[in-house]
C-alpha cells in the first residue's frame, strides 16, 4: 500500500512538475507579448500624434501668414505666389487657398475660375474651423482630401499622409480624434468610441479590451488625441512563438529538474544579467577624456566615457558591454546612469570653469525616446550645468532614417545644447543626411586619423571629411590623435579640436580638475 501511495505521489509530483512550468510558460508568454504590443501601440500613437501636431501647427502658421494682410483681391498673383511659398514649406499641406461662399476660388495650385464647389461642412471644430472630410479636387479626382477652413482660407490635408509611416502595419487601426467632441479627423481600420478616455494634456492611456491592445496619446498643444489599436492576433502570434520556446523548456524542467536548475543558473550568469546586477550595484563609473583646442593647446571640454569595473576588480571593455546593452534593451538604463554620474561629478568643476563642456554619448535607442530631452532639461534645472556646458554625441547610425531622431536633435539645439556626430564616415551615407538637419560638430573617427601620413587606401578620406565640414560650416573634433605629426596635419588644415593619448588619457573627475588646474599655472 505504501509503495502504491509513493508511486501515486511521485506521479502527481511529476505531473505537477511538468504542468506547472507549462502553465507558467504560457502565462509569461502571454504577458510578455501583451507588454511588447502595448509598447508598440503607444509608440504608434505617439508617432501619429507627433505628425498630427505638425499638421495642425502648419495649418495655424499658414492661416497666420495669409491673414497678415487684407488684400483687395485675395486671388491676385502675389497672393497665389504667397500660397505657393506656404505650400512648398509645409510638408503636410498639399495646398492652401482662398474660399468664398463655399467655393474654392484660388489656391497654391492656381486660379479656379468661378471656383470649385466644396459641398457642405461636416462639422465645426471647437476653435471655429470648418471641416470637410471628403473633398475631391480636379488635380486628383480619384482621391479625397480633408479641408480645414477658417478666416476665408482653407488648407488641404492628404488623408493618408499622417498615416503613411505605418505601411508595415496595415491591419493596425489608427485614428485622430477631436478631444472635446470625439469627432474623427483621420481613421484607418477599426475605431470604437468607448476606447476614448479623459486624459490630461500630453497624457496617455493603454489597455487591452479583449480584441485590441489600445493606446491613446493626447496632444499637449492642440485639441486632438491619437489612437492606435493592435489586433489581438499580434499578441497571440507573438505569445505562440514565445511559448514554442518556453514550453519545451518547461517540459524539460519537469522531466529533469537538474536541467532546469542548470538552465536558470546559465540565465543568471549571462551578460545581460551581469549588466542588470552591475546597474543595481552601481559598478559603472565615468572617466573623462580631455578635448583640446588645437590652436591654443588649452583643454576646452571632455568626453564622458562609461567604464565598468566588476565586483572582482576586473574592467570590462566598453566595446563588449555597450553592444550587449543595446541588444538587451538596457542601454537606456546605462544612459540614465551616465546622467546620474554627470550630475554628481560635473557641477563642482563648472564652478571654477564655467565655459567648460562635457560630451555625453547617446545611443540610437536614446534618439528614439522623447524622455532624453526632458531628462537633460531636468539635469540642468537641478544643477549648475548650463546648455553651453553640454554636447550630445551620437553615431551616424543613431541619426539615419529616423525623423524622430532629427526632431530630438533639433530640440537639443533649440535648448542651446550642441550636437555632434561621432565616428563620422564609418558606415553610412553621411553627406545626404548632413544637408537635412543641422549639427555643430563632426568627430573624425580614429580609424581615419591613423591613416594620416601613410599610404593606406583610406588616407585621403580625412581630407574629404575636413573639406565637407568646412563647406557646411561644422566644427571638427579629431579622435585618437597620438602623434605630433597627426596634430600638426589636422591643425594646418583647419581642424579645431582633438582628443587622444597625445594630450591625455581618460581620467577621473578629480584628475581632470587637477589637469585643468595645471593648465592655469
N, C-alpha and C positions, 0 to 999 in steps of 0.2 A: 504493500500500500504506500509506504514511504517513498519507494522507488518511483511508483506511478505519479505520486504527488510531485516529486522532484523533477521528473521528466515534464510533467504538465507545467510546472512553474518555469522551468527552463524554456519551454516552448513559448509560454506567454511573454517572458522577458525578451526572447529572441524576436517574437513578432513585434513587441513594443520597440525594441532596438531598431528594427527595420522601418516600422510605420512612423515612429516619432521623427526621425531625420527626414523622411519623405515629406511628412506634413509640414515640418519647419521649413524645408527647402521650398515647397510650393508657396508657403506664406511669404517667405523672404523674397522669392522671385516676383510675386505679385506686388508687394510693397515697393521693392526697388524699381520695378518697371513703372509703377504709378508715380513715384517720385521723379524719375527721369522724364516722363511725359509731362508732368506738371511743370517742371523747369523748362521744358521745350515750349509748352503752351504759353508760359509767361514771357519767354524770350520773343515769341512771335507777336504777342500782344504789345510788348514794348516797342518792337520794330515798327509795327503798324501805327502805333500812337506817335512815334517819332516822325514818321512820314506824314501822318495826318496833321500834326502840329506844323510841320514845314509848309504843307499846302495852305493851311489857314494863315500862317504868317505871310506867305507870298501874296495871298488874296488881299490881306489887310494892307500890305505895303503898296500893292498895285492901286487900290482904291485911294489911298492917301496921295499917291503921286498924281493920279488923274484928277483929283479934286483941288490940287494946288492952285489951279487957275480956273476961271469961269469963262470959257471961250464963247463967242457968239455963234460959232459953227463947230459943234462937237465932232464933226466928221471932216474937218479940214485936213489938208495934207500933213500939217505939223502935228495935229493930234494923232493921226494914224501912224505917223513916224514914232511918236512917243509910245503908242500902244505896242508897236513892233519892238521897240527897245525893251519895254517891260516883258514882253513875251520871250525874247531871247534870253533875258537874265533870270527868268522864272522857270526852274526845271520841272515844276509840277503843273504849270498852266500852259496848255497848248495855245490859248488865245485869250485876249481880253478885248472888250468892245463897249460900244455905247448902245443903250436901249431906250426906246421911246414908244409909249403906247403898246407895249407888249411885242414890239418888233425890234429885231437886231439890225440896227441901221448901218453900222460900220464897225470894223474891228482891226486887229493887227493883221488880219488876212486881206484887208482892203475894204472898199465900198460894197454895200449890199443892195444897191438900187433903192427900191421902195421899202427895203427891209425884209428880214426873214421872220415869218410868223412863229413865235415861240410856244404858243399854246398856254394853257392855264398854269398858274403857280401851284405846285404840290403842297407846299407849306411855307410858313414864315418862321424863321428862327427866332430865338429869344433876343437876338441882337438886331432884329428888324430886317434881316436879309431874306429875300425871296428865293426859294429853292425850287428848281425844276429838275426832276430826276431823269427824264428821258428826252433829251434834246437831240434832234438829228440835224446835221449840217450837210450842206451840198458837197463839201470837200470830201466827206466820208459818209455817204448815205447809208452804208451798211452798218455803221456804228452809232451808238448812243452815248451822249455825254451828260454830265451833270453841269448845270449852270447856276451860279450864285450871283444874284443881282442885288445891288444896293446903290443908292445915290444916283441912279440913272446909268450906272456902269455894271458890266457883267464880266465874270471870269468863268472860263470853261475848264472843267476838270475831266480828265480821261478816267472813266470808271475803273479801269484795270491798273492804272499806273501805280497807285499806292500799294497794290497787291502783287505786283509782278516779281518781287523778290522771292515769293513763296512758290515758285514753279515746281519745286521738288515735292511739295506737299499739297497737291491739288485737291485731295479729299479732306484736308483740314479746313474747317469752317472759320471764316473771318468776318468781322463786322465792325463798322464805325458808327456809333450811336450818339445822338444828341443827348447829353447827360440830363438836361432839365425835362425834355419832352419824351425821351425814349424813342424818337423817330430815327429811322435808319438813313444814313447817308450812303454807305457802301456795304455790300454784303456779298459773300461768296459761300455757298453751301447752306448749312442749317443755322438758323438763329431762333432762340427761344427767349421771349421777353422776360420769363421768370428767372433767367440767368442774371439779370441786372441786379446790382446791389448798391446801396448807398456807400459812396466812397469819398474820402477827403481829397482835396486837390493833390494830384501826384500819387494817390494811393492805389493799391491793387488788392485783388482777391483771387484765390484759386480754390477750386473744389471739384469733386467728382460726383456727377448726378446719376451714375449707373450706366449711361450711354456715352458720355463725353467727359474728358478732362478739360475743364473750362478755366480760363484765366482772363481777368479784366484789368485794364490799366486806365485810370482817369488822367486826362491831361492836367498839367499844372497851370497852363496859360489859357486854354480855350474850353468851351463848353462841350467837350467831346470825350467819349470813353471808347476804347478799343477792346474788342472781344476776340479771343482765339479759342477754338474748341477742337480738341484732338479726339477722333473716334476711339472708342474702347478697344477696337481691333488692334490699335497700335500697342496698347497695354498688353493685350492677350498674346500678340505675336512675340513681343519682347519677353514677356513672362515665360512663354513656351520655350524660347531659346535659352533663357537662363535656367529654366527647370531641367532642360536636357543636359545641362552641365551639373547642376546641383543635386538632382535626384539620384543619378548614379553614384555620386559621392556619398549621399545619404545611405543608399543600399549597401555600399561597401563598408560604410561605418558600422552598420548593423551587423554585417556578416563578420567583420574583423575589426573589433574595437581598437586594436593596436594601430591598425592602419589609419583609423580616424584620428587618433591622438598624434600620429606622425604627421598627418596632413595638417592638423591645426598647428602643430609645432612649426612645420615648414612655413605656413602662412604667417605666423608670428615673427619668423626670422627673415621675412622678405624685406627688400629695400624700402618699399612704401611703408611697411610697418616701422622700420627703423626711423624713417623720416617723421612719422607721426609721433613716435616716442621722443625723438630729438626736439621737435617743436614743443612738446609738453615739458620737457626738461630744460628748455632754453639753452640747448647746446650750440645754437647758431650765434655768431658774433660778426661784427663788421671790421674790416680793415679799409684804410683809405689811401688810394694811390694819388700822389700829387699831380696836378695838371700845371704845366709850366708855360708861361708866355715866352715864346722863342725870341722875341725882340729884346725884352728886358731881363730875362732869366729869372723873373720872380714867379713864385707859386701863387696862382690866382684861384685855384679850386682843387677839388679832389673827387675822385670817383669812389663811391661806396661799394665795396666788394664783399659779398656774403661768404663767410667761412663757416665750416662745420668741424668742430673738434668733438669726437665721440667720448663717451664716459671713460674709455680706456686710454685716452690721451692722443689717439691717432687722428690725424687730419684726413678728411675725405675731400678729394678734388672736386671743385665746382663742375668741371666737365662731366663728372659722373652723376652727382646728385641733382643738378638742375634739370637735365633731360628726364630723369626719373620723376621728379616733382611735376614736370609738365604732363607727362604721360598719365600720372596717377591723380591728376586734378588737385595737387597740393601746392601748386605754385602760387596761388592767391594767398594762401596762409603764410608762405615764405615772404611774399611782398609785405603782408601785414607786419611780420616780424621785423623786416627792414625798416619800416616806418617807425615802429616802436623804438628800435635802436637809434635811429636818426634823432627822434625826439629826446632820447636820453643823452646822446653824445654831443650833439651839434650846438645847442643854444649857448652854452658857456663859451665855446670858441668864437662864436659870432659876436659876442660882446666886445672882444678885442679886435676882431677882424670883420667888421660889418659888411664889407663888399665881397667877402669870400663866398664861393658857391660850391654846392655838393651835387654830384650827379647820381641819380637813382636809376637803376636798371629795371625796366618793366618788360614783362613777357607779352606774347601775343594774347594770352588769356586776360591779362590786365587791361589790354586795349579793347577788349570786348565786354568789359564790366564797367558800368557807369559809376560804381562806387568809388573807383580810384580817384575821380575828380573831387568828390566830397571828402574823401579821406585826406587828400593833400590839403584841401581847404581847411579842414579841421586841425591838421598838424600845424598850419601857420597861425590859426587863431589861438592855439594853446601855448605857443612858444614865441621866442624872439625871431623865428625864421620868417623872412620876407620872400615874396616871389622871386626877387633877383638872386636870392641865395640858393635857388633850386634849378636843376636841369634834369629833365626826364629823358632817359635813353631807351631806345628800343631798336631791335634789328629790323632790317627791311621786311622780314617775314611777318613782323607784327603789324606793319602798315599796309602791305599789299592786299588789294582786292577786298577791302572792307571799309565801307563808308562810315560805319560807326567808329572805327579807329581814327579815321580822319577827323570826325567831329570831336572826338575826345582830345585829339592833338590841338585842334582849334580852341577848345575850352581851356587847355593849359596855357596857350599863348595869350588868350584873352585875359587870363588871370595874371599874366606877367611872368609866367614860368617858361623858360626856354626849352626847346625840343631838339634833341639830337638823334640822328640815325647812326646806330652802332654797326660795326663790322661792314661798313659800306662797300658794295660791289662784290660781295661774296656769294651771290646766288640768285638774284632777281633782276628784272629789267628796271634798272634804277632811274634812268632819266625820265621814263614815261610817267612815273608817279610823282617825281620831284616837281614836275610842272603843274600838278593838280592841287597841291597844298604846300603851305609854307613851313619850312623848318629853319632852325637857327644855326645848327652845326651838323657837319658831316664828320664822322670819325673814320679815318683811313685805317683799314684793318692791318694788323701786324704782318700778315702774310704778304702784303704789298710793300710795306716798309722794308721787310727783309730783303727784297729784290733790288733795292737801291744800290747802285754801283756794281751790279752783277750782270751777267749775260743771260739771265733767265728770260724765258719767253714772255713772262708777265711783267718784266721790269718797266715797260712803258705805261702800264696801267695806272700807276700812281700819278704820272704826268697828266693823263686824261682826266682823272678824278679831280686833280687840282684845278685844271682849266675849266672843267664843268662847274665846280663850286664857285670859282671866280665869276663866271658868266651869270650865275644865278644869285650872286651876292650872298653866299652862305659861308660862314666861318668854318675853319677846319681844325680838327684835333687829330694828330698822328699818334697811333698806338704802337707800343712795343719798340720805342726808339732806344737803341742800345749802344750806338757809337756816335762820336762827334761828327764823323763823315755824314751819317744819316741826318743828324740835326742841322748841319750846315746846308745840306742839299735842300731840306724842307724849308729852312729859313729863307734861303736865297730865292725860292720860288713862291714865297708869299704865304706859306702855311703859318697860321697864327700861333697855334698851341701844340703841345706834345706831352706825352707821358711815357714812361718806360724806365728801365733799370739804369739808364744813363743818368737820370736825375734822382730817382728814389724808388725803392720798392714799396709795396703796400705796407701800411703801418697802423698801429692803434691810434685812437683819437688823441691820447696823451702824447705819443711820439710825434704826431702831426703838429700839435701845439708847440712842442719844442723845436720842430723843424722850421715852423714859421717864426718862432722867436729868434732863432739863429740868423734868419734872413735879415732881421732888423738891425743886427749888430754889425 
